[in-house]
Amino acid sequence: MKEGTIFCAYSFMYDDPEDLKTDYEFCTDEIACHIGLLKAHVTDRELKDELTKVATLVYHMNSSLRVKTAVSRDELNWLHEISLKYHEETNHNYLRFVLPQGTVSATLSHVIRNKCLKLARLMHRYESKGNKVDPLLYDFANLLSDYFFLLALKINAQENVEEIDFISKNYKFK
């Protein structure tokens, strides 16, 4: 508790700011909140259920730096299988970069994709300070980013929204 305050929104709020575990937990919480927002914009029952499971996995990741890894290889494989299915459905070849646009749901998927990248980067910063990070957590963060990218493509395709390629002036894709 901060001296002179009465309320504290989170037990670890005032831990050492260099520690980054609390920042990680806030980041996973933010991702789960955005997944909930995405779910509110989705009408497909199966996808809603899938997003509930994905949000649950993200919350299991939440305490994984502070306590122990609470996600499993089987859960990672489940997410990978869905990502592969979306990859096939969208026929995306990873050789193009698209602008984050389209339907509200697709755009929210892109926002979550970006937040998952930030999560992976935050874990790297945490590890670079001499802490241990289970490689499974990196796999989850990176795969979640991929999953939400492919989900954005799938949602746009279902709504007949054409993707807009981004052509970088600096990076050339073949």
C-alpha positions as CSV (number, residue, x, y, z in Angstrom):
1,M,0.0,0.0,0.0
2,K,1.2,3.5,-0.8
3,E,1.7,5.6,2.3
4,G,-1.1,8.0,2.8
5,T,-3.6,6.0,0.6
6,I,-6.6,4.1,1.7
7,F,-7.3,2.1,-1.5
8,C,-5.2,-0.2,-3.6
9,A,-6.6,-1.7,-6.9
10,Y,-4.1,-4.5,-7.1
11,S,-2.0,-6.3,-4.4
12,F,1.3,-5.9,-6.3
13,M,0.6,-2.4,-7.5
14,Y,3.6,-0.9,-5.7
15,D,6.2,-3.7,-6.1
16,D,9.6,-2.7,-7.4
17,P,9.0,-0.9,-10.7
18,E,12.1,-2.6,-12.2
19,D,10.6,-6.1,-11.5
20,L,8.1,-6.0,-14.5
21,K,6.0,-8.9,-13.2
22,T,3.1,-6.5,-12.4
23,D,3.5,-4.9,-15.8
24,Y,3.2,-8.3,-17.3
25,E,0.1,-9.1,-15.3
26,F,-1.5,-5.8,-16.4
27,C,-0.6,-6.5,-20.0
28,T,-2.2,-10.0,-19.9
29,D,-5.3,-8.5,-18.2
30,E,-5.5,-5.8,-20.9
31,I,-5.3,-8.5,-23.6
32,A,-8.1,-10.5,-21.9
33,C,-10.3,-7.4,-21.6
34,H,-9.8,-6.7,-25.3
35,I,-10.7,-10.3,-26.1
36,G,-13.9,-9.8,-24.1
37,L,-14.6,-6.6,-26.2
38,L,-14.0,-8.6,-29.4
39,K,-16.4,-11.3,-28.2
40,A,-19.1,-8.7,-27.6
41,H,-18.9,-7.8,-31.3
42,V,-19.0,-11.4,-32.6
43,T,-22.2,-13.2,-33.3
44,D,-20.9,-16.6,-34.2
45,R,-21.5,-18.9,-31.1
46,E,-18.6,-21.2,-31.9
47,L,-16.2,-18.2,-32.2
48,K,-17.6,-16.8,-28.9
49,D,-16.8,-20.0,-27.2
50,E,-13.4,-20.1,-28.7
51,L,-12.6,-16.6,-27.6
52,T,-13.8,-17.5,-24.1
53,K,-11.2,-20.3,-24.0
54,V,-8.5,-18.1,-25.4
55,A,-9.2,-15.4,-22.8
56,T,-9.1,-18.0,-20.1
57,L,-5.7,-19.1,-21.4
58,V,-4.5,-15.5,-21.3
59,Y,-5.6,-15.2,-17.7
60,H,-3.8,-18.4,-16.9
61,M,-0.7,-16.8,-18.3
62,N,-1.3,-13.9,-16.0
63,S,0.3,-15.4,-12.9
64,S,2.8,-17.5,-14.7
65,L,5.8,-15.2,-14.1
66,R,5.0,-14.7,-10.5
67,V,4.0,-18.2,-9.5
68,K,4.4,-21.0,-12.1
69,T,3.6,-21.6,-15.7
70,A,-0.2,-22.3,-15.7
71,V,-0.6,-23.0,-19.4
72,S,0.3,-26.3,-21.1
73,R,1.8,-27.6,-24.3
74,D,-1.5,-29.3,-25.1
75,E,-3.3,-25.9,-24.8
76,L,-0.6,-24.3,-27.0
77,N,-1.2,-27.2,-29.6
78,W,-5.0,-26.5,-29.5
79,L,-4.3,-22.8,-30.3
80,H,-1.9,-23.8,-33.0
81,E,-4.4,-26.2,-34.6
82,I,-7.0,-23.4,-34.8
83,S,-4.4,-21.0,-36.2
84,L,-3.5,-23.5,-38.9
85,K,-7.2,-23.9,-39.8
86,Y,-7.5,-20.1,-40.1
87,H,-4.3,-20.0,-42.1
88,E,-5.8,-22.5,-44.6
89,E,-9.2,-20.7,-44.6
90,T,-7.7,-17.3,-45.3
91,N,-5.0,-18.7,-47.7
92,H,-2.6,-16.2,-46.2
93,N,1.0,-16.8,-47.3
94,Y,2.8,-14.5,-44.7
95,L,4.5,-12.7,-47.6
96,R,2.3,-9.7,-47.4
97,F,1.6,-7.2,-44.7
98,V,-1.9,-5.8,-44.5
99,L,-3.3,-2.6,-43.0
100,P,-5.2,-3.1,-39.7
101,Q,-8.7,-2.3,-41.0
102,G,-12.0,-3.7,-41.9
103,T,-14.8,-4.6,-39.6
104,V,-14.9,-3.6,-36.0
105,S,-14.2,-7.2,-35.0
106,A,-11.3,-7.6,-37.4
107,T,-9.8,-4.3,-36.3
108,L,-10.1,-5.4,-32.6
109,S,-8.3,-8.6,-33.6
110,H,-5.5,-6.5,-34.9
111,V,-5.3,-4.5,-31.7
112,I,-5.1,-7.7,-29.7
113,R,-2.4,-9.0,-32.1
114,N,-0.3,-6.0,-31.4
115,K,-0.8,-6.3,-27.6
116,C,0.4,-9.9,-27.8
117,L,3.6,-8.7,-29.5
118,K,4.1,-6.2,-26.7
119,L,3.6,-9.0,-24.2
120,A,6.4,-11.0,-25.8
121,R,8.6,-8.0,-25.8
122,L,7.9,-7.3,-22.1
123,M,8.8,-10.9,-21.3
124,H,12.1,-10.4,-23.1
125,R,12.8,-7.3,-21.1
126,Y,11.9,-9.2,-17.9
127,E,14.3,-12.0,-18.9
128,S,17.1,-9.6,-19.9
129,K,17.1,-8.5,-16.3
130,G,18.2,-11.9,-15.2
131,N,14.8,-13.5,-14.6
132,K,13.6,-16.8,-16.0
133,V,10.8,-17.0,-18.5
134,D,9.4,-20.4,-19.5
135,P,9.8,-20.6,-23.3
136,L,6.2,-21.9,-23.4
137,L,5.1,-18.4,-22.5
138,Y,7.0,-16.9,-25.4
139,D,5.4,-19.5,-27.7
140,F,1.9,-18.5,-26.3
141,A,2.4,-14.8,-26.8
142,N,3.8,-15.1,-30.3
143,L,1.2,-17.7,-31.3
144,L,-1.6,-15.5,-29.9
145,S,-0.4,-12.7,-32.0
146,D,-0.5,-14.9,-35.1
147,Y,-3.9,-16.3,-34.1
148,F,-5.4,-12.8,-33.8
149,F,-3.9,-11.8,-37.1
150,L,-5.4,-14.7,-38.9
151,L,-8.7,-14.2,-37.1
152,A,-8.8,-10.6,-38.4
153,L,-8.3,-11.9,-41.9
154,K,-11.0,-14.6,-41.4
155,I,-13.5,-12.1,-40.1
156,N,-12.9,-9.6,-42.9
157,A,-13.2,-12.4,-45.5
158,Q,-16.5,-13.6,-43.9
159,E,-17.8,-10.0,-44.2
160,N,-16.4,-9.6,-47.8
161,V,-14.0,-6.9,-46.7
162,E,-11.0,-6.8,-48.9
163,E,-7.6,-6.6,-47.2
164,I,-5.4,-3.6,-48.1
165,D,-1.8,-4.5,-48.6
166,F,0.8,-2.3,-46.9
167,I,3.8,-1.7,-49.2
168,S,6.7,-0.6,-47.1
169,K,9.2,1.9,-48.4
170,N,11.9,0.3,-46.2
171,Y,11.2,-3.5,-46.2
172,K,10.8,-5.5,-49.3
173,F,8.8,-8.7,-49.3
174,K,9.0,-11.2,-52.1
